[in-house]
Amino acid sequence: MIGTGIDYLDRVTGGLRLGDNVAWESADGATVEHFIRSFFKSSPEFKENVIYISFNFSPNTILRRYEYLFRNDRSILIDAFTHGKGNSDGVFLDFYKGNREGRDRIICVDKPSDIGSFVGILNEVERKHREGSFYIFDGLTGMNELWKNEAAVLDFFAFTCPKLYDLNALAYWVFHREAHSREFVAGIMHITQIVFSIRATDSDYYELKVQKLQDRTPLFGSRPSYFKIDGSRVLFEDGKAPDHFEIGEKVRLLRKEARMTQASLATSLNMTPGAVSQIENDIITPSLQTLVQLSAIFGKPVDYFIGASGLGKTGHGYSVFDRGGRVQIEHRDATIYRLMESEYAGMKPYSVSLEQGKSVNGPLMLHRGKEFITVTRGALEVEINGETILLEECDSLSLTDSFVTRWRSAGGTGCGFLYVLF
């Protein structure tokens, strides 16, 4: 096994193998950068054989962003941007003027729009760097934008993946999740060994799904995992992330129990089978009207679809949430517990404590909406719009259009408070 650099991801997938082509479907290509950084931080043996193929960014940007990859004299950058999406602009051509250290390891493709010319250059690089290399293709989407031929991009992928597999290389391929046809994505899924899908959620977490894991079984099956970015670190959360109700999984199971096809359910909902598929895979969230229709079709209350599993003991008009369901959220200077696994009744409550003399600058949680704070222990000093406010035990604060820019424990033994987002 070759580690991804992230222990949680290695547990879920079993790690990487020589020959693996990993496709990353993401609406935010920058997010994948953190996974690349994590890999090379833990796998130094690959640092000497990196081939970066750029269709989306200038060489100057790549060298700054991935400076740690180009410190050695064996890493290669194939620049398909300058004379491609860069339109041979003088600003990008200035990079090649004068004597620049490491210029011999940067290959500027004169005609990247000529598929044959580009493939010929890549073939030559592959011939010289046969085994144990790591290839990073920063954009199947950028490739498609330049070649203006999705079938040609898929043909290139279908030819290159098996070749890199036979060369015992590793490769990361990045493409934009909403920029390609369903046929293209299906082709990628069919050809490559691993497919990860990343999307942002309504909170400060990202969702990662293992869409394909060839010859291996993902630890959590099709269930998504959740992570957030802390500086340059990728931090996964064991268990379910906030704001996720698993509506898609519930719809899929109910549909199968009713022996319905996606097409027949789509007809009942007056939508396309593709839309039903997106709901079942949690790519889109059904509207309230659709939830009402699903409720009628399957004989379930609407609460069944939007009530998160594992929230606690419910029934007879009340809900109990035991402390065993609490999840600690990593934070450098504050101890934060999410009191319920997911949003409930339109609110997200947290228990926060600050040690004596500790302070936090900026928001504790990224949130658009209202906030409510009640001090349960000690004294809390907050700064809002330049004004300092002292809250003592049992004092409360409601925030509508403002937010706290600084939090400080003002008590002799630290402080604790209930923090509710809604």
N, C-alpha and C positions, 0 to 999 in steps of 0.2 A: 504493500500500500504506500502511496505517496500522499502525504498530508496536504490539505488545502491551506494550512496555516490557521485554521479555525477549528478548534476541538469539537465544537457542537456540530458543525457541518460534516466533519469526518465521521462522527457517530451516526449521523442520519444517513450518510451515503456509503460509508465504508471506505471513503477516500478515493483517490485517483489511481489510475494505472497507466503505465507507458502505452502510448497509442491513443489515449482518450482525446476526443475532440469535444469540448464543452461549449455549448451554445448558451449565451446569456440573452434572454429576451427581457428588455428593460425599457421603460419610458424615460429613464434617467441614466444615460451612459456613465455619468460621473460616479454613480453608486458602484458600478463594477470595478472602478479603479481601486476601491478599498479592498476588494477581494484579490485583485492582482497584487497589491502591496502586501497583503497578509500572506499570500503564497510565497513570495520571494523572501520575506522576512524569516520564514521557517524552512525554506528549501534552498540553501545557498548553492547547492550543487548545480542548479539550473541557471545561475546568474551569468555564467560564462558563455552560454549559448542561447541568447535571446534574439529573436527576429521579430521586430515590431513592424507591422504593415499598416500604414496610416492613409486612410482616405478622407478623414474628417478634420485633421488638425495639422497645422504647420509644423515643420521640424523644430522650430524654436520652442513652440508650445510643448511638444512631446519631450524634448530634452529637459525642459524645466520641470514638467509634471512627473517624469519618470527618471529623474537624475540618477537615482540609485541603480537603475538598470544599465546605464551607459558609462559607468565608472571604469569598466574593464575594456580591454582592447578586442573583445570577440563579439560583443553585441552589435547588431546591425539594425539600422532603420531604413526601411524601404518607403520612400516619400512618394506616394501617389496623390498627394494633395496639391503641391505647388502648381503643377501643370494640369491639375484636374479641377476640383472645386475652387482652388485658389486662382484659377484663370490666368496663371503666369504673371500675376501682379508683381510690380517692382518691389513692394514691401516684403513679399515672401522671397523673391529672388535675391534680395540683399543678403540673405542668410548665407548664400554661397560665394559671396565676394570675400577676397582676402584669404589669408591662411588661417583656417580654423582647425583647432586640435580635434582629431578624430574624424575629419572630413572623409577619409577613405572608407569609413564604416557607414556612411550615409549614401544610399543609392537614390538618386533623383530620377524618377521615371519620366522620360520625355513625353511619352504619349500614353498616359494611363487610361485614356478613353478607348485606346486600341487594345482590345482584350488579349489578342495574340501577343502583342509586345509586352504587356504586363505579365502574362503567364510565363513567357520566355525568361524574363528576369527572375521571377520567383523560382522557376525550375532550376536555374543556375545556382541560386542561393541554396536551395534544397540539396543539390548535388554536392556542394562543398560542406554543408553542415548536415551530416546524415543522421546520426543517432544522438539522443539525449538533448535535443533542442526544445525550446519553448517558443511557440509562435503566438503572437497576439494580433488578431485582426480587429482593428478598432471599429470597423463598420461595414457589415453587409448592407446596411441601409445606405451608407455613403457610396458604396460600390454601385448599388442599384440606381441611385440618383445620378451618378456619372455615366453609367452604361445605358441607362434608360431601357433596361431589358431584364425583367425579373427572371425570365427563363434562363438567360445567360448566366446570371448570378447563381442560380440554383445548379446549373450545369457545372460551373466552376467549383462550387461547394461539393457537389457529388464526385468530382474528380479529385479534389485536393484532400478531402477527409480520409479516404482509404489510403492515399499515398502517405500522409503523415502518420497514419496508423501503422503502416508497414515500416516506416522509418523509426518507430519507437519514440516518436516525438509527443509532446503535449501541446494542445492548442486551445486558446480561448477565442471565441467568435462572438461579437456583440452585434445585436440588431434591435431596432426600435420596435416595441410591441405593437404599435398601431399603424405602422407604415407599410405593411405588406399584406398580400392577399392570404386567405385561408389556405389556398393550395400551396403557396410558398412555405408557410409555417409548417404545414403537414409534411412537405418535402424535407425540411430541415429535421423535423422530428424522426422521420424515417431513416435518414442517413447517419446522423451523428450518434455518439454513444451516450452523451449526457445533455439534458436540457434543463436549465434553471429559468424560472420566470420570476421577475421582481416587479412589484408595484408598490406605490406609496399608499398608506392608509390615512384615515382622517386624524390619527394621532401622530406622535413623533416616531412611530415604528414603520418599518417596511415589511412587506410580506414576501416570503420566498417559497415558491412551490417547486418540487422536483417533478418536472413533467415527463422525464424519461431517465432511466438509469439502467443501461443495458447490462444484462447478466448479473444484476444485483438487485436486491429488494430494499427500497428505502425503509429506514427504521420505523417511520411514522406513516407509511403508506402514502396516500394522496393528501394527507392533512398538511396544510401549510405551516411553516415556521415563521417566526417574527424576529426582527433584529432592529437595532438602531445604530447610528453612527456617532461615536464619541471621539471627537478629534479625527484620528486616522484609524481608529479601531472599530471593528465590526463586532457588536455585542449581541449575541442571540439570547433569547429568553426561553428557558425551558417551560413548556406548557403553552397555553393559548394567549394571544395578545389582546389588549383592550379593543373594544369596539368591533369584535368579530363574532357574529352570531351563527356562523355555519349554515346560513339559509340555503346555500346551494346543495350541501350534503343532505339536508332535510328534504328538499324538493326531489332530489334524485332518488332517495330511498322510498318516499311516498309514491313516486311515479312507478317505480319498479314493483312495489307491493300491489299497486292497482293494475299492473300489467299493461301500462300505457307506454307508447313510444314517445320520443321527444316531438315527433311530428304531430301526433294526436293531441298531446298536451298543448303544443303551439297553436293548434286550431281552436282549442277551447279558450285559450288566452288571447286569441286574435293577434298573434305575433309569429315571427319566423322560427323555424326549428333552431337556427343559429343563435337567436336571442335566448331561447330556452337553454341551449348548451352553455352560453355565457353565464346565465344565472346559476346553473348547476356547478360551474367551475369557479364561481365567485369572482368572475371578471367584471360583471355589472351587478348592481343591487336593484332588486325589483321595486317598482313604485308602490305606493300605498294601495292604489287601485288594483295592481297585479296581486299584491298580498291578499286583498279581500277576495279576489277571484280564486286564488289558490286555496284560501280558507274554505270557500264554498265547494270547490271541486273535491277536495280530500277530506272534508268534514272535520277540519281542525280549527281551533280559534286562531285569530291573527297572532295572539301572544305566543303561540307555539313556534312560529317562524322567527320572531324577533327576541324571544327569551333565550339568553345564552345558556348553554349547558354548563353544569357545574356551579351554578350560582348559589346553591344551598338548598335547604329544605323549604319547599313552598306548598301552599295550599290553604284553603279556608280563609283567604283574605290577608295572609301575612307571609313573610319570607324570613328565613333565618340564614345568616351567613356566618359560618364558624371561622375562627382564626386560622384554621388549617388551609383555607383557600386564599389567604393573603399572599401577595407576590411582592418581594422587595425589588425596588427599582434602583439601579446603581446610580449613585450621585456622590461626587467627591466630598462635599462638606455637609450634606444633610442626609438623614436616614428617612427614606420615603417608602411607605407600604401602600400598595393599591388594595383597598379593602374588599373589592369584588373583582372577579376575573374580567368582567365586561361591564359596559354601561347598563344601568338599570334605572327604569323610571326617568330617563332623560338626564341622569346625573352620573358623575364619576367621582367618588369620594376617595381621599387619600389621608393617611395618618403621617404627619411629618414631625420630626424632632431635630433640634439643633443643640449641639453641645454648648456649654458655657463659653461665651466669647466668640463663637463661630458666626460667620456671616456668609451670605450667598448673594452675588451680584447677578442681576437679570432674572428672568422668569424661571420658576422651578419646573414648569411644564409648558410646552408649546400648546396654546389653546386659543381658539377664536370663540368668544362667548362670555358668559358671566362667571364670576367666581365668588365664593363665600368662604370666609375664614372664621373659625372660633378657637380661641386659645384655651387649651385644656390643662396646661401646666406651665408655670413660670410666667415670663413676660416676653413678648415679641415686639421688636421695633421694625417697622416697615417704612420704606420711602416711596412716595407716590407723587409724581409730577413735581419733584423737588422738595416736597413737604415730608417731614418726619413725623410718624404717628406711633405712639406707644400703646400697645394692646396688652392688658393684663389678663389674668385668668378669668374666664367666662366672658371676656369682651369679644365682640364679633365685628367683622368688617365685610361689607358687600361691595363688589367691584362690577361696574357695568361697562363703562367706556374707557376706564383707566386700567393700568396694570402696575404691579409692584416692580420697582427697579432694584431694590435692595432689601434683603431680609437679614435681621441680626437678632441673636439671642441676647436679651437684656436682663435675664434672670440670673440669680446667683448660682443656680443648679441646672442651667439650661432651660429649654422650653419645648413644649409640644403643642401642636395644633391640628385641628381637623380642617382639611382643605378640599372644598367641593367645587368641581367644574360642572357647568350645565349650560 
